């Protein structure tokens, strides 16, 4: 396998899971950040890791990268320990908290990352792939937030790794840069690499990920495609307009199977666990809704519904 040419090679498929968590737990004092987490990632998957603040996303990534060790359970990468996999150059990581060296240029930092990688690419190709060729001679401490993120991405992809781990990768990037970033990530996945990213931009997870993992209080609440996660929420959106004048919300709030309602001017937006029954009851009130729309939840609404339901269980 020749990797110094700068063109990413396609990893040889392996039956061994890329990532394996087996009943992994991690506790900080009285807080259980990861609670019996079991999951497997396979070659070529693009996986989004979602969860509210405090869900355990960062700790999960730290455990995966060997930056922290589990209190119980095992973490395996490519059938070995995280440390062994990273030393072998099989993992590239872009961490939100990762600092960058001061008083060096972007080109110097990228060249160092390439020199340290067991299977390096040419620095010029790494700079071009990350879209930072024009920043090569700029000092790292003079970069904007979005530019620094692209440099972190370059460091994560300085060599021919089989797993790329990204923590909030597009924070600070403008729309055009984000689109270019994800186009590059799709290319990586198409070549057989596994891409795991944590994000607060749920529209990115919806558009990019083959698979979505939802964490809550360190436990895996949902695991599936974006469509499956939306279906798991078990609710649909209903929106309509009512006539002029003040809307009496009381009868609307009494509609069956309602999970949420928002009234803004003459527009009513509802979430319902049985949209057909709710709409039937709506007409039964003698109301005549205009511009009636019934649609499935977006990933963001499904995420909120799933985590809210879990919060309700714990009270």
C-alpha positions as CSV (number, residue, x, y, z in Angstrom):
1,X,0.0,0.0,0.0
2,X,1.5,3.3,-1.1
3,X,0.3,6.2,0.9
4,X,3.0,8.8,0.4
5,X,1.6,9.6,-3.0
6,X,-1.1,11.6,-1.2
7,X,-4.1,9.7,-2.6
8,X,-6.2,8.0,0.0
9,X,-6.2,4.2,-0.4
10,X,-9.2,2.0,0.2
11,X,-8.7,-0.1,3.4
12,X,-9.1,-3.8,3.1
13,X,-12.5,-4.9,4.5
14,X,-12.2,-6.8,7.8
15,X,-14.8,-8.8,9.7
16,X,-13.4,-7.4,12.9
17,X,-15.5,-4.5,14.2
18,X,-13.9,-1.1,14.0
19,X,-15.2,-0.1,17.4
20,X,-16.5,-2.4,20.2
21,X,-17.9,-1.2,23.6
22,X,-18.9,-4.0,25.9
23,X,-20.8,-2.9,29.0
24,X,-18.5,0.1,29.5
25,X,-19.1,2.4,32.5
26,X,-17.2,5.5,33.7
27,X,-18.0,7.4,36.8
28,X,-16.8,10.8,38.1
29,X,-17.7,11.0,41.8
30,X,-21.4,10.6,42.0
31,X,-21.9,11.2,38.3
32,X,-22.1,8.1,36.0
33,X,-21.0,9.7,32.7
34,X,-21.2,6.4,30.8
35,X,-23.5,3.7,32.0
36,X,-23.1,0.1,30.7
37,X,-22.6,1.2,27.1
38,X,-22.5,-1.5,24.5
39,X,-22.2,-0.8,20.8
40,X,-20.3,-1.8,17.6
41,X,-19.2,0.2,14.7
42,X,-18.5,-1.4,11.3
43,X,-16.2,-0.4,8.4
44,X,-17.5,2.2,6.0
45,X,-20.2,3.6,8.3
46,X,-20.8,7.3,8.9
47,X,-22.1,7.5,12.5
48,X,-23.5,10.6,14.3
49,X,-23.3,10.6,18.1
50,X,-26.1,12.8,19.5
51,X,-27.1,13.7,23.1
52,X,-27.9,16.7,25.2
53,X,-25.2,18.3,27.3
54,X,-24.1,15.9,30.0
55,X,-25.2,12.9,27.9
56,X,-21.7,11.3,28.0
57,X,-20.7,12.0,24.4
58,X,-17.2,13.5,25.2
59,X,-16.5,10.8,27.8
60,X,-17.4,8.2,25.2
61,X,-15.0,9.6,22.7
62,X,-12.3,9.9,25.3
63,X,-12.7,6.2,26.2
64,X,-12.7,5.3,22.5
65,X,-9.4,7.2,22.0
66,X,-7.8,5.8,25.2
67,X,-7.6,9.3,26.8
68,X,-9.6,7.8,29.7
69,X,-10.0,4.3,30.9
70,X,-13.3,2.6,31.8
71,X,-14.2,1.7,35.4
72,X,-15.7,-1.5,34.0
73,X,-16.2,-3.1,30.6
74,X,-13.9,-3.1,27.6
75,X,-13.2,-0.9,24.7
76,X,-11.7,-2.4,21.6
77,X,-10.6,-0.8,18.3
78,X,-10.0,-3.2,15.4
79,X,-9.8,-6.0,17.9
80,X,-7.0,-4.4,19.9
81,X,-6.7,-1.7,22.7
82,X,-7.3,1.9,21.7
83,X,-3.6,2.7,22.4
84,X,-2.4,-0.1,20.1
85,X,-4.8,1.0,17.3
86,X,-3.7,4.6,17.6
87,X,0.1,3.8,17.6
88,X,-0.5,1.7,14.5
89,X,-2.0,4.8,12.8
90,X,-5.4,3.4,12.3
91,X,-7.2,6.3,14.1
92,X,-7.4,10.0,13.2
93,X,-9.1,12.3,15.7
94,X,-10.3,15.9,15.7
95,X,-11.3,16.9,19.2
96,X,-13.1,20.1,20.1
97,X,-10.9,20.6,23.1
98,X,-7.7,19.9,21.2
99,X,-5.2,22.8,21.4
100,X,-2.9,23.8,18.6
101,X,0.8,24.7,18.9
102,X,1.6,28.5,19.0
103,X,4.4,30.2,17.1
104,X,4.4,27.8,14.2
105,X,2.8,28.1,10.8
106,X,0.0,25.9,9.5
107,X,2.3,24.2,7.1
108,X,4.8,23.4,9.8
109,X,2.2,21.9,12.0
110,X,0.7,19.8,9.2
111,X,4.2,18.6,8.2
112,X,4.8,17.5,11.8
113,X,1.6,15.6,11.9
114,X,2.5,13.8,8.6
115,X,6.0,13.0,9.9
116,X,4.5,11.4,13.0
117,X,1.9,9.3,11.2
118,X,2.9,5.7,10.4
119,X,1.2,6.0,7.0
120,X,1.5,9.6,6.1
121,X,0.1,11.6,3.1
122,X,2.1,14.4,1.5
123,X,1.6,17.6,3.5
124,X,0.6,19.6,0.4
125,X,-2.2,17.1,-0.3
126,X,-3.4,17.3,3.3
127,X,-3.5,21.1,3.1
128,X,-5.4,21.0,-0.1
129,X,-7.9,18.3,1.1
130,X,-8.7,20.4,4.2
131,X,-9.0,23.6,2.1
132,X,-6.3,25.5,3.9
133,X,-3.6,25.7,1.3
134,X,-3.9,29.5,1.3
135,X,-3.3,29.5,5.1
136,X,0.0,27.5,4.9
137,X,2.2,30.4,5.9
138,X,0.0,31.8,8.6
139,X,0.8,31.4,12.3
140,X,-1.6,29.1,14.0
141,X,-2.4,31.6,16.7
142,X,-3.6,34.1,14.1
143,X,-6.4,31.8,12.8
144,X,-10.1,32.4,13.2
145,X,-12.2,29.8,14.9
146,X,-13.4,28.2,11.6
147,X,-9.9,28.2,10.2
148,X,-8.6,26.5,13.3
149,X,-11.2,23.8,12.9
150,X,-10.0,23.1,9.4
151,X,-6.5,22.8,10.7
152,X,-7.6,20.3,13.3
153,X,-9.3,18.4,10.5
154,X,-6.1,18.4,8.5
155,X,-4.2,17.0,11.5
156,X,-6.8,14.2,11.9
157,X,-6.4,13.2,8.3
158,X,-2.6,13.6,7.9
159,X,-2.3,9.8,7.2
160,X,-4.1,6.8,6.0
161,X,-6.3,6.0,9.0
162,X,-9.2,3.6,9.0
163,X,-11.3,5.4,11.7
164,X,-11.8,9.2,11.8
165,X,-13.3,10.6,15.0
166,X,-14.7,14.1,15.0
167,X,-16.0,16.1,18.0
168,X,-18.2,19.0,16.9
169,X,-16.2,19.3,13.7
170,X,-18.0,22.2,12.0
171,X,-18.2,24.6,14.9
172,X,-17.2,28.0,13.7
173,X,-17.3,27.1,10.0
174,X,-19.5,29.0,7.6
175,X,-22.1,27.3,5.4
176,X,-19.9,26.9,2.4
177,X,-17.0,25.5,4.4
178,X,-19.3,23.1,6.2
179,X,-20.6,21.8,2.9
180,X,-17.0,21.3,1.6
181,X,-16.0,19.6,4.8
182,X,-18.8,17.0,4.6
183,X,-18.1,16.4,1.0
184,X,-14.6,15.4,2.0
185,X,-16.0,13.2,4.8
186,X,-18.3,11.4,2.3
187,X,-15.3,10.6,0.2
188,X,-13.5,9.2,3.2
189,X,-16.5,6.9,4.0
190,X,-16.9,5.9,0.3
191,X,-13.3,4.6,0.5
192,X,-14.3,2.3,3.3
193,X,-13.3,4.4,6.3
194,X,-15.5,4.7,9.4
195,X,-16.4,8.2,10.4
196,X,-17.8,8.9,13.9
197,X,-18.8,12.4,14.7
198,X,-20.5,14.1,17.6
199,X,-22.5,17.2,16.8
200,X,-25.1,19.7,18.0
201,X,-26.1,20.4,14.4
202,X,-28.9,17.8,14.1
203,X,-29.5,18.7,10.4
204,X,-26.0,17.5,9.7
205,X,-26.7,14.2,11.4
206,X,-29.9,13.9,9.4
207,X,-28.2,14.7,6.1
208,X,-24.8,13.0,6.5
209,X,-25.1,9.9,8.9
210,X,-25.9,6.4,7.8
211,X,-26.5,5.7,11.5
212,X,-27.5,7.8,14.5
213,X,-26.7,7.0,18.1
214,X,-28.6,8.9,20.8
215,X,-27.0,9.0,24.3
216,X,-28.7,10.2,27.4
217,X,-27.1,10.1,30.9
218,X,-24.5,7.7,29.6
219,X,-26.9,5.2,28.1
220,X,-27.8,4.4,24.5
221,X,-31.4,5.4,24.0
222,X,-31.6,4.9,20.2
223,X,-29.5,3.3,17.5
224,X,-30.6,3.3,13.8
225,X,-30.9,5.3,10.7
226,X,-32.2,8.9,10.9
227,X,-35.6,7.6,9.5
228,X,-35.7,4.9,12.2
229,X,-34.9,7.4,15.0
230,X,-37.7,9.6,13.7
231,X,-40.1,6.7,13.7
232,X,-39.0,5.7,17.2
233,X,-40.3,9.1,18.5
234,X,-43.8,7.9,17.6
235,X,-45.2,11.3,16.9
236,X,-46.1,13.5,13.9
237,X,-46.4,17.2,13.3
238,X,-49.7,18.8,12.6
239,X,-49.9,22.5,11.5
240,X,-52.8,24.6,10.4
241,X,-54.3,28.1,10.4
242,X,-57.5,29.2,12.0
243,X,-59.7,32.2,11.2
244,X,-59.3,35.8,12.3
245,X,-59.8,36.6,16.0
246,X,-58.5,35.3,19.3
247,X,-57.9,31.5,19.3
248,X,-59.4,29.7,22.3
249,X,-56.5,27.3,23.2
250,X,-58.4,25.3,25.9
251,X,-60.3,23.0,23.5
252,X,-57.1,22.6,21.4
253,X,-55.1,21.5,24.5
254,X,-57.8,18.9,25.2
255,X,-57.3,17.2,21.8
256,X,-56.5,13.5,22.2
257,X,-52.9,12.1,21.8
258,X,-51.4,15.6,22.0
259,X,-47.8,15.7,23.1
260,X,-47.1,19.4,22.5
261,X,-48.9,22.5,21.1
262,X,-47.7,26.0,20.1
263,X,-50.1,28.8,19.0
264,X,-48.5,31.7,17.2
265,X,-50.9,34.3,15.9
266,X,-53.4,32.3,13.8
267,X,-51.1,29.4,13.3
268,X,-51.3,26.3,15.4
269,X,-48.5,23.7,15.5
270,X,-49.1,20.4,17.3
271,X,-47.2,17.2,17.9
272,X,-49.4,14.1,18.3
273,X,-48.8,10.4,18.9
274,X,-51.9,9.6,16.8
275,X,-52.2,12.2,14.1
276,X,-55.3,10.7,12.5
277,X,-57.3,10.7,15.8
278,X,-56.1,14.2,16.6
279,X,-57.2,15.6,13.3
280,X,-60.6,13.8,13.5
281,X,-61.2,15.3,16.9
282,X,-60.1,18.7,15.6
283,X,-62.9,18.7,13.1
284,X,-65.2,17.4,15.8
285,X,-64.7,20.7,17.6
286,X,-66.5,22.4,14.7
287,X,-63.3,24.2,13.6
288,X,-62.3,24.5,10.0
289,X,-58.5,24.5,9.8
290,X,-56.8,26.0,6.7
291,X,-53.5,25.0,5.2
292,X,-53.6,21.7,7.2
293,X,-50.3,19.8,7.0
294,X,-49.4,16.5,8.7
295,X,-45.8,15.3,8.5
296,X,-43.3,13.2,10.4
297,X,-41.0,14.7,12.9
298,X,-37.6,16.0,11.8
299,X,-34.6,14.5,13.5
300,X,-34.3,17.4,15.9
301,X,-38.0,17.1,17.0
302,X,-37.6,13.3,17.3
303,X,-34.4,13.8,19.4
304,X,-36.2,16.1,21.7
305,X,-39.2,13.8,22.0
306,X,-37.0,10.7,22.8
307,X,-34.9,12.5,25.4
308,X,-37.9,14.2,27.0
309,X,-39.7,10.9,27.4
310,X,-36.6,9.4,29.1
311,X,-36.4,12.4,31.4
312,X,-40.1,11.9,32.3
313,X,-39.4,8.2,33.2
314,X,-36.6,9.2,35.6
315,X,-38.7,11.6,37.6
